[in-house]
Amino acid sequence: MPCPERLPILRSVRTLALALATGAGLALACGDAGEGASAARADAAPDVQRVAAQPAPRPPPLPGFSGITLDGKRFEASSLLGRRALLYFFNPQVKEAALGAAALRSLAPARASHNFAIVGVAVGADRDASARFATAQQLDFPVVLDGSGEIARRLALRAPVTLVVSDAEGRIAFALGGLPPAEDPDGAAALEQTLREALRLPAAHAGVEPVLGERPRAPDFTAERIDGGELALASLRGKPLVLIFFLHTCPHCHSALAFLRQQLAKFPEAGRPAVVGVSMANQPHAVRARLASDGLDFLPVVLDPEHAIRRAYGVLAGVPDLFLIDAEGFVVARSQGWREERDPPLLRMRLARLAGQTAPMLLHATGYSGSEFCGVCHEAEHETWQLTAHASAFDTLVRHGADSNAECVGCHVVGWKQPGGFTSSAATPELEDVGCESCHGRGGPHLSPGLVQGGNYEKACLTCHDTKHSLGFEYARFLPRVSHAANAELARLPLAEKRRLMTERGRPRGDLLPAAAAHVGSEACRGCHAAEHATWSQSPHARAVASLQEAGKAAETACLACHVTAFGRPGGFPSGGRVGEHADLARVGCESCHGPGGDHVPEDAPKRGTIVSLGDKCDSCVILQICGSCHDEANDPGFEFDVLRKIEAQRHGTIEPGGAPVQDAARGIPGAAATALLEEILARDAADRLVGGTP
């Protein structure tokens, strides 16, 4: 079993920024480390301390390439820009190729909802062999022919099967070669899980770990010990337990074991958690010898030759994998991987709580700690935070290809541009999302006393929820959505209801426009905004009802609501009205996007603050939410991932109400011409990036 050097994934495992290697395995393996490396870590057994995380270098760009697909179409790598992509390089004659194909079949249905593409590259085989493989494996994504291996050489690939994930900027975010052996019964599931983590997709196989406050029961097992006899997990019930899955050749596993040996000895024997190891290798003699030589033979270790225990716990990929189990047999925490700068203090705090002791406050002295540290002591608050959109704020950027946009990132992470704050997903994954310290300050009241006065967080909220990025934000009205007290009742819901709630909260909110004023119709806007009106009149919005008439649905209320202006609202298209009697309102007019103009159009009316100006707003944050009230997943699938291009192609407004039209390459050009021009600009930019140019 390979030992991927992965980041913890309880809440914060994130895409690994790993540059492509040139070795035959391209493996993320640490099991091949030399004897000295493991022994040195074990002997050191450092006490809990903070190690400064080093910023990860920016990942390299994906080399540009092109080719012909199995169906005879031209493929350009530049077409992938703007969304993530999973590239599957395979030789169809290699057994492991089928393993990769099986994993990709499971991932493929999530492409549209998570905005990523899958592209195959058939290396070193002719068209017929590649086509037979694609048909047999039911591949429903484009496969580029690379019979000469030229594309693979451009990426310096040597493994016959390699998977590469590129981000929306065309940079390599993840690479994996040296797949599990084809005969490994868990190989496809392990590969799928690894790829799901790299792409930030929901797990396909439910692991045994707390989810949204629900603590699962630890599966019981009876297994053979490496030193003879059997061990039944149920026999340890009644006292807390640490269960660690490890590989005896993995230096990170040795670091975790050395830490447990040292730290657990400090607890009083009466409440000291027990430790049981599960060996990932079915080599009892080698495991015994290695643990003994490194002074780590302090715990009972069981074998798992049929993989039954690891399947029960969902341990399919990297190690070490630690489960903290309370005296009643429930899993209270899970920690995967080992990072020297983070795991020792976090695990020390968790062990104290597991042992029934007060957890030492091991917050980062000079930087931000991340919400997992806060959650050790503030469990209820951490659980209610997980039920907010704040807890998945960074994933929103990833899906929309904006996770490298500095203007966006700052409001979706903790401590942006602050000492010890978020720098990148690879270096500081624990600081993704709008976490505890975003509102309570670095280290919360412990390290930032006085930051919040009288429980009023409005100042903290307004640092991100400003007029440019958050239309209609009102502190008093929005606070219950993130308040721990207000969400306490939600924490008592069944897990299925919590998941449904999270899905609902993750969708763009519509109907954000003011509702107090009366609507006046688009013709009332023409006098002051003639140029904008002329551009809009050539857009599909101005002809929105025509599509209903062609489909014979012009009288259906459910359809009219999104194809006319202000359906059923004061001054808007009347409920039960006929299209022919309300020509000005029988289209998606100015007020559909800018709000009612009744307080704006009178000659003596103030022009500022009486209409919603969108030229000074963030397209993806604000305009998407307005558009999303009609362009939702049911009516316009994929719109949210294409919104910037579509907005730019029909943009016609001004920066200031009543000001001069904004001039740029795509503005003021109607319909298809603007779209074509924009796509040409994007294509030129894409070509520059994919050959290593400056993004």
C-alpha positions in Angstrom: 0.0 0.0 0.0 1.6 3.3 -1.0 1.7 6.0 1.6 0.7 9.3 0.0 2.0 12.4 1.7 -1.4 13.9 2.1 -2.8 16.7 4.2 -5.3 16.1 7.0 -8.8 15.8 5.5 -11.2 16.1 8.4 -12.3 19.5 7.3 -9.3 20.8 5.5 -7.9 18.3 3.1 -7.4 20.2 -0.1 -6.0 19.9 -3.5 -2.3 18.9 -3.3 -0.1 21.2 -5.3 2.4 18.6 -6.5 4.6 19.2 -9.5 5.0 16.4 -12.0 7.9 14.2 -11.3 10.0 12.4 -13.9 10.5 9.2 -12.0 8.8 6.1 -13.3 6.4 5.9 -10.4 5.4 9.6 -10.2 4.3 8.2 -6.9 3.2 10.2 -3.9 4.9 7.5 -1.8 6.8 7.8 1.4 7.1 4.1 2.1 10.4 3.9 0.2 12.2 6.2 2.6 15.5 4.9 3.9 15.9 3.3 7.3 17.7 6.3 8.7 15.0 8.7 7.9 12.4 6.8 9.8 14.6 6.1 12.8 15.7 9.7 13.1 12.1 10.8 13.3 11.2 8.2 15.9 14.2 8.9 18.0 13.7 12.6 18.1 10.1 12.3 19.3 9.8 16.1 19.8 7.5 17.6 22.3 4.5 19.6 21.1 5.7 22.6 19.3 4.8 24.9 16.5 6.8 24.8 13.2 6.3 27.6 10.8 4.6 26.4 7.6 6.6 27.2 4.5 4.7 28.7 1.6 4.3 26.3 -1.3 5.8 27.3 -4.6 3.3 28.2 -7.3 2.5 25.1 -9.3 3.9 24.9 -12.8 1.7 25.5 -15.9 0.3 22.6 -17.9 2.2 22.5 -21.1 0.1 23.3 -24.1 -0.8 20.5 -26.4 -3.3 19.6 -29.1 -4.4 16.5 -30.9 -7.2 14.6 -32.6 -9.7 12.7 -30.6 -11.1 9.2 -31.3 -14.1 10.8 -33.0 -11.9 12.8 -35.3 -12.3 16.2 -33.6 -9.5 18.7 -32.9 -8.7 19.1 -29.3 -6.8 22.1 -27.8 -5.6 22.1 -24.2 -6.5 25.8 -24.1 -10.2 24.9 -24.2 -9.8 23.7 -20.6 -9.1 27.1 -19.2 -11.7 28.5 -16.8 -12.5 25.2 -15.2 -10.6 22.4 -13.6 -9.6 19.3 -15.6 -8.7 15.8 -14.9 -6.3 14.4 -17.6 -6.0 10.7 -17.8 -2.9 9.5 -19.6 -3.0 5.8 -20.3 -1.6 3.0 -22.4 -4.6 0.8 -23.2 -2.5 -2.3 -23.2 -1.5 -1.9 -19.5 -3.6 -3.7 -16.9 -3.8 -0.7 -14.6 -5.4 1.4 -17.3 -8.7 -0.3 -16.6 -8.4 0.5 -12.9 -8.1 4.2 -13.8 -11.0 4.0 -16.2 -13.2 2.5 -13.4 -12.4 5.3 -11.1 -13.2 7.9 -13.8 -16.6 6.3 -14.6 -17.6 7.0 -11.0 -16.4 10.6 -11.1 -17.9 11.5 -14.5 -21.5 12.2 -13.4 -20.2 15.1 -11.1 -18.6 17.0 -14.0 -21.4 19.5 -14.6 -22.3 20.2 -11.0 -18.7 20.7 -9.9 -17.4 22.4 -13.1 -14.6 20.2 -14.2 -13.7 18.3 -17.4 -12.2 14.8 -18.0 -10.0 14.2 -20.9 -8.2 11.0 -21.8 -4.9 10.8 -23.7 -4.2 7.4 -25.2 -0.4 7.0 -25.2 1.7 4.6 -27.3 -1.2 2.7 -29.0 -2.9 2.9 -32.3 -6.4 4.3 -32.9 -8.1 0.9 -33.1 -6.6 -0.4 -29.8 -7.5 2.9 -28.1 -11.1 2.8 -29.5 -11.6 -0.8 -28.3 -10.4 0.2 -24.8 -12.7 3.3 -24.7 -15.7 1.3 -25.8 -15.0 -1.6 -23.4 -14.5 0.9 -20.5 -17.5 3.0 -21.4 -15.5 6.2 -21.5 -17.9 9.1 -22.2 -15.2 11.8 -22.4 -12.9 12.9 -25.2 -9.8 10.7 -25.7 -6.9 12.3 -27.5 -4.7 10.1 -29.6 -1.0 10.2 -28.7 0.4 7.1 -30.4 3.9 8.6 -30.7 4.0 9.6 -27.0 4.8 13.2 -27.9 2.2 14.7 -25.5 3.3 12.5 -22.7 6.9 13.5 -23.3 6.0 17.2 -23.1 4.8 16.5 -19.5 7.8 14.3 -18.8 5.6 11.3 -18.0 7.2 7.9 -17.6 4.5 6.0 -15.8 2.2 4.1 -18.3 -0.9 5.4 -16.4 -0.8 8.9 -14.9 -3.6 11.2 -13.7 -3.1 14.9 -13.7 -5.5 17.6 -12.3 -5.1 21.2 -13.6 -6.7 24.2 -12.0 -8.8 26.9 -13.8 -5.6 28.8 -14.6 -4.1 25.8 -16.4 -1.6 25.0 -13.6 -0.9 21.5 -12.4 -2.6 21.1 -9.0 -2.2 17.3 -8.6 -0.4 14.4 -10.2 -0.5 10.7 -9.6 1.4 7.9 -11.3 2.1 4.4 -10.1 -1.5 3.2 -9.6 -2.3 0.3 -7.3 -1.8 -3.1 -8.8 -4.7 -4.2 -11.0 -5.3 -7.2 -8.7 -5.7 -5.0 -5.6 -9.4 -5.5 -4.6 -9.5 -2.0 -3.1 -7.4 -0.3 -5.9 -10.2 1.3 -7.8 -12.0 2.6 -4.6 -8.7 3.9 -3.3 -7.9 5.7 -6.5 -11.4 7.1 -6.7 -11.2 8.5 -3.2 -7.8 10.1 -3.9 -9.2 11.8 -7.0 -12.3 12.9 -5.2 -10.2 14.7 -2.6 -8.1 16.3 -5.3 -11.2 17.5 -7.1 -13.1 18.4 -3.9 -16.0 16.1 -4.6 -18.2 14.4 -2.0 -16.8 11.1 -0.8 -18.3 8.0 -2.5 -17.4 5.7 0.4 -18.6 6.8 3.8 -15.6 6.9 6.1 -16.0 6.4 9.8 -15.6 10.0 11.1 -17.7 12.7 12.6 -19.9 14.5 10.0 -21.8 17.7 10.9 -21.7 16.8 14.6 -22.8 13.1 14.1 -20.4 10.7 15.8 -20.5 7.2 14.3 -19.8 4.1 16.3 -16.4 2.5 15.7 -16.8 -0.9 13.9 -15.8 -3.8 16.1 -13.3 -6.4 14.8 -11.3 -9.3 16.0 -7.9 -9.7 14.3 -4.6 -11.5 14.6 -1.8 -9.7 16.4 1.7 -9.6 14.9 3.1 -11.1 18.1 0.6 -14.0 18.2 -2.9 -14.4 19.6 -6.0 -12.2 18.8 -7.2 -8.8 19.8 -10.9 -8.0 19.9 -11.7 -4.3 19.8 -14.8 -4.8 22.0 -12.5 -6.0 24.8 -11.2 -2.4 25.1 -14.6 -0.8 25.5 -14.9 1.3 28.6 -11.8 3.3 28.1 -10.8 5.7 25.4 -8.8 4.4 22.4 -6.6 5.7 19.6 -6.7 3.4 16.5 -3.9 4.1 14.1 -3.6 2.6 10.6 0.1 2.7 9.6 2.8 1.4 7.2 6.0 0.3 8.9 8.2 1.9 6.2 6.4 5.2 6.3 8.3 8.0 8.1 5.2 10.0 8.7 3.6 7.0 10.4 6.7 6.8 12.6 6.4 10.4 13.6 2.8 9.9 14.6 3.7 6.7 16.6 6.6 8.5 18.3 4.3 11.3 19.3 1.7 9.0 20.7 4.4 7.1 22.7 5.7 10.3 24.2 2.4 12.2 24.9 0.3 9.3 26.2 2.9 8.6 28.8 2.1 12.0 30.4 -1.5 11.1 31.1 -2.5 9.4 34.4 -2.8 5.7 33.9 -6.5 5.6 35.0 -7.7 7.8 32.1 -4.9 7.2 29.6 -6.2 6.2 26.1 -5.2 2.8 24.8 -3.5 2.6 21.5 -4.0 -0.1 18.8 -2.2 -0.2 15.5 -3.5 -1.8 12.3 -0.7 -2.7 9.9 -1.3 -2.0 6.3 1.3 -4.6 5.4 0.7 -8.3 5.9 4.3 -8.9 7.0 4.4 -9.6 10.7 8.1 -10.3 11.0 9.1 -7.2 9.1 6.6 -5.0 11.1 7.8 -6.4 14.4 11.5 -5.9 13.6 11.0 -2.3 12.3 9.0 -1.2 15.3 11.4 -2.8 17.7 14.5 -1.2 16.1 12.9 2.2 16.2 11.6 1.9 19.8 8.0 2.0 18.7 6.9 -1.5 19.9 4.8 0.0 22.7 1.4 -0.8 21.3 -0.4 -4.0 20.1 -0.5 -4.3 16.4 -3.0 -6.4 14.4 -2.9 -7.6 10.8 -5.6 -7.0 8.2 -4.7 -9.3 5.3 -8.2 -9.3 3.8 -8.5 -5.5 4.1 -11.7 -6.0 6.2 -10.8 -3.5 8.9 -9.6 -0.8 6.6 -12.8 -1.2 4.5 -14.9 -0.9 7.6 -13.2 2.3 8.6 -12.9 3.7 5.1 -9.1 3.7 5.1 -8.5 3.4 1.4 -5.7 5.8 0.6 -2.9 7.4 2.6 -1.5 6.8 6.1 -1.1 7.5 8.9 -4.9 7.5 9.6 -5.8 8.0 13.3 -9.3 7.5 14.9 -9.9 8.8 18.4 -12.6 6.6 20.0 -14.3 7.5 23.3 -15.1 5.0 26.1 -18.5 4.3 24.7 -17.1 3.3 21.3 -17.9 6.4 19.3 -15.4 8.1 16.9 -15.0 11.6 18.1 -12.2 12.7 15.7 -10.3 11.4 12.7 -6.9 12.7 11.5 -5.3 11.7 8.2 -1.7 12.3 7.2 0.9 14.0 9.3 2.1 17.6 9.2 4.8 18.4 11.7 3.7 22.1 12.0 0.1 21.3 12.8 -0.7 17.7 13.8 1.3 17.5 17.1 -0.5 20.4 18.9 -3.9 19.6 17.5 -3.6 15.9 18.4 -2.3 16.8 21.9 -5.4 18.9 22.5 -7.7 16.1 21.2 -6.0 13.5 23.4 -6.6 15.6 26.5 -10.3 15.8 25.8 -10.4 12.1 25.0 -8.8 11.4 28.4 -11.3 13.6 30.1 -8.8 16.4 30.9 -8.8 20.1 30.2 -7.2 20.6 26.8 -4.1 22.7 26.8 -4.5 25.8 24.6 -1.9 25.2 22.0 -3.0 28.0 19.6 -0.5 29.4 17.1 1.5 32.0 18.9 2.3 34.2 15.9 -0.2 33.1 13.3 -3.7 31.8 12.8 -4.7 28.3 14.1 -7.7 27.3 12.0 -11.2 26.3 13.0 -10.2 22.7 14.0 -8.3 24.0 17.0 -11.2 26.1 18.1 -13.5 23.1 17.7 -11.6 20.9 20.2 -13.0 23.0 23.1 -15.9 24.8 21.4 -17.6 21.7 20.0 -21.2 23.1 19.8 -20.1 26.3 18.2 -17.9 24.4 15.7 -20.8 22.2 14.7 -23.2 25.1 14.1 -20.5 26.8 12.0 -20.3 23.7 9.8 -24.0 24.3 9.0 -23.3 27.7 7.5 -22.2 28.7 4.0 -19.1 30.2 5.6 -17.8 26.6 6.2 -17.6 25.9 2.4 -16.7 29.4 1.2 -13.5 28.3 -0.5 -15.0 25.4 -2.3 -17.3 27.9 -4.0 -14.2 29.7 -5.4 -12.7 26.4 -6.6 -15.9 25.4 -8.5 -16.0 28.7 -10.2 -12.3 28.8 -11.0 -11.7 31.9 -8.8 -9.5 30.3 -6.1 -6.4 32.0 -7.5 -8.1 35.4 -7.9 -6.6 37.6 -5.1 -9.7 39.8 -5.1 -11.9 36.9 -4.4 -9.7 34.8 -2.1 -9.4 37.3 0.7 -13.0 37.0 1.8 -13.1 33.2 1.5 -10.1 32.4 3.8 -8.7 33.2 7.2 -6.0 35.7 7.7 -5.4 36.7 4.1 -2.3 38.9 3.8 -1.8 38.8 7.5 1.2 37.3 9.3 0.6 33.6 9.7 -2.6 33.7 7.6 -3.7 31.9 4.5 -1.2 31.8 1.7 -2.2 28.9 -0.5 -4.2 25.6 -0.4 -1.1 23.6 -0.5 0.7 25.4 2.4 -2.2 26.4 4.6 -5.3 24.3 3.8 -6.5 24.6 7.4 -7.2 28.3 6.8 -9.5 27.9 3.9 -13.1 29.0 4.3 -14.6 31.8 6.5 -13.5 30.3 9.8 -13.8 31.1 13.5 -10.9 33.6 13.4 -12.5 35.5 10.5 -15.1 36.8 12.9 -13.4 36.4 16.3 -9.9 37.5 15.4 -6.6 35.5 15.5 -6.9 33.0 18.3 -10.3 34.4 19.2 -10.7 36.2 22.5 -7.7 34.3 23.8 -5.2 36.1 21.6 -7.3 39.0 20.3 -9.2 40.3 23.4 -11.3 43.4 22.8 -11.5 42.8 19.0 -15.3 42.4 19.3 -17.1 44.8 21.5 -20.4 43.8 23.2 -21.0 40.9 20.9 -21.3 43.2 17.8 -19.7 41.6 14.8 -21.0 44.0 12.2 -17.5 45.6 11.7 -16.0 42.2 11.0 -18.9 41.3 8.6 -18.6 44.5 6.6 -15.0 43.9 5.8 -16.3 41.4 3.1 -20.0 42.1 2.9 -19.6 45.6 1.4 -21.6 47.2 -1.3 -19.5 45.8 -4.1 -19.7 42.2 -3.1 -22.9 41.7 -1.0 -26.1 43.3 -2.4 -28.7 44.1 0.2 -26.6 43.1 3.2 -28.2 44.0 6.4 -26.3 42.9 9.5 -29.4 42.3 11.7 -31.1 40.3 9.0 -28.1 38.2 8.0 -26.7 37.5 11.4 -29.1 34.6 12.2 -27.7 32.7 9.2 -24.3 32.4 10.9 -25.2 32.9 14.6 -24.2 29.9 16.8 -27.2 30.5 19.0 -29.6 30.8 16.1 -28.3 27.6 14.5 -28.3 25.6 17.7 -31.7 24.1 16.8 -30.4 23.1 13.4 -27.6 21.0 15.0 -30.3 18.7 16.4 -31.7 17.8 13.0 -31.1 14.3 11.6 -28.0 14.1 9.4 -30.0 13.8 6.2 -31.8 17.1 7.0 -28.4 18.7 7.8 -27.1 17.7 4.4 -30.2 19.0 2.7 -29.8 22.3 4.6 -26.2 22.6 3.5 -27.2 22.1 -0.2 -29.9 24.8 0.1 -27.5 27.2 1.7 -24.9 26.7 -0.9 -27.1 27.8 -3.8 -27.1 31.4 -5.0 -29.8 33.5 -3.4 -32.2 35.3 -5.7 -34.7 38.1 -5.2 -32.2 40.5 -3.7 -33.6 43.6 -5.4 -35.5 46.3 -3.5 -39.3 45.8 -3.5 -40.7 49.0 -2.0 -40.9 51.2 -5.1 -43.2 50.6 -8.1 -42.0 49.3 -11.4 -42.3 51.7 -14.4 -41.1 49.6 -17.4 -38.0 49.8 -19.6 -39.3 52.6 -21.8 -39.1 54.9 -18.9 -35.3 54.3 -18.7 -34.7 55.2 -22.4 -34.6 58.9 -21.9 -31.5 59.0 -19.8 -29.9 55.7 -20.9 -30.5 55.6 -24.6 -27.3 53.8 -25.5 -27.8 51.1 -22.8 -31.4 50.7 -23.9 -30.4 50.3 -27.5 -27.9 47.5 -26.6 -30.3 45.8 -24.3 -33.1 45.9 -27.0 -30.9 43.6 -29.2 -30.3 41.1 -26.4 -32.2 37.8 -25.8 -33.6 39.4 -22.6 -35.6 41.9 -24.7 -37.1 38.9 -26.6 -37.7 36.6 -23.7 -41.4 36.1 -24.2 -40.9 35.1 -27.9 -39.3 31.8 -26.8 -42.4 31.1 -24.6 -44.7 31.9 -27.5 -42.8 29.6 -29.8 -43.2 26.8 -27.2 -46.9 27.6 -26.6 -46.3 28.5 -23.0 -46.9 32.3 -23.0 -49.9 31.9 -20.7 -48.1 29.6 -18.1 -47.5 31.5 -14.8 -44.5 29.5 -13.8 -42.7 30.4 -17.1 -43.9 34.0 -17.2 -42.3 34.7 -13.8 -38.8 34.6 -15.4 -39.7 35.9 -18.9 -41.4 39.2 -18.0 -40.6 42.1 -15.8 -41.7 42.1 -12.1 -44.4 39.4 -12.5 -47.2 40.2 -10.0 -45.4 43.1 -8.4 -46.5 46.7 -8.1 -46.3 48.3 -11.6 -45.0 45.0 -13.1 -46.5 42.5 -15.4 -49.8 41.6 -13.7 -50.7 38.1 -12.7 -53.2 36.8 -15.2 -52.2 39.5 -17.7 -51.9 38.9 -21.4 -48.7 39.4 -23.2 -50.1 41.5 -26.0 -51.6 44.0 -23.5 -48.3 44.7 -21.7 -45.7 44.9 -24.4 -43.2 46.9 -22.4 -43.3 44.5 -19.5 -43.5 41.3 -21.6 -39.7 40.9 -21.6 -36.8 40.7 -19.1 -36.5 44.5 -18.8 -34.1 46.9 -17.1 -35.9 46.5 -13.7 -35.5 42.8 -13.7 -31.8 43.3 -13.0 -31.7 46.9 -11.5 -34.8 46.9 -9.4 -37.9 49.0 -9.6 -37.5 52.5 -11.0 -40.5 54.3 -9.4 -38.2 56.2 -7.0 -35.6 56.9 -9.7 -37.2 58.2 -12.9 -39.0 61.3 -11.7 -37.1 64.5 -12.7 -36.7 65.7 -9.2 -35.8 62.2 -7.8 -32.3 61.6 -6.4 -30.4 59.4 -8.9 -28.0 57.9 -6.4 -29.4 55.2 -4.1 -32.7 54.9 -5.9 -31.8 52.2 -8.4 -29.3 49.3 -8.2 -26.2 50.2 -10.2 -24.4 47.0 -11.3 -21.4 48.4 -13.1 -19.6 48.9 -9.7 -20.6 45.4 -8.4 -18.7 42.1 -8.4 -20.1 40.1 -11.2 -19.6 36.7 -9.6 -20.7 37.7 -6.1 -23.7 40.0 -6.8 -24.8 39.7 -10.4 -24.8 36.0 -10.3 -27.2 36.0 -7.4 -29.6 38.3 -9.3 -29.4 36.2 -12.4 -29.6 33.0 -10.4 -33.2 33.7 -9.4 -34.1 32.5 -12.9 -30.9 31.0 -14.4 -30.9 28.2 -11.8 -29.9 24.6 -12.2 -33.4 23.5 -13.2 -33.8 26.1 -16.0 -30.2 26.8 -17.1 -27.8 24.1 -16.0 -24.2 25.3 -15.8 -25.1 29.0 -16.0 -23.3 29.8 -12.7 -20.0 28.5 -14.1 -20.4 30.5 -17.3 -21.8 33.7 -15.9 -18.8 35.9 -16.4 -18.6 35.3 -20.1 -22.3 35.7 -20.5 -22.4 38.9 -18.5 -19.5 40.4 -20.4 -21.1 39.5 -23.8 -24.2 41.6 -23.0 -22.8 44.2 -20.7 -24.3 47.6 -21.5 -24.3 49.7 -18.3 -22.5 52.6 -16.7 -20.4 52.7 -13.6 -22.4 55.6 -12.1 -26.1 56.0 -12.5 -26.7 58.4 -15.4 -23.0 58.4 -16.3 -21.4 57.9 -19.7 -21.3 54.4 -21.2 -18.3 52.3 -20.2 -16.2 51.6 -23.3 -14.1 48.4 -23.6 -13.5 45.6 -26.1 -16.8 43.7 -25.5 -19.2 46.4 -24.2 -21.7 47.9 -26.5 -21.4 45.1 -29.0 -24.7 43.1 -29.2 -25.2 39.4 -28.9 -23.2 36.9 -30.9 -20.6 39.5 -31.9 -19.7 40.2 -28.3 -19.6 36.5 -27.5 -17.3 35.8 -30.5 -15.0 38.6 -29.6 -14.8 37.6 -26.0 -14.0 34.0 -26.9 -11.2 35.1 -29.2 -9.7 37.2 -26.3 -9.9 34.2 -24.0 -8.4 31.9 -26.5 -5.4 34.1 -27.0 -4.9 34.4 -23.3 -5.3 30.7 -22.9 -2.6 30.0 -25.4 -0.2 32.3 -23.6 -0.8 30.6 -20.2 -0.5 27.0 -21.4 2.9 27.5 -22.9 4.2 28.9 -19.6 3.5 32.6 -20.1 2.6 34.9 -17.2 -1.1 34.5 -16.3 
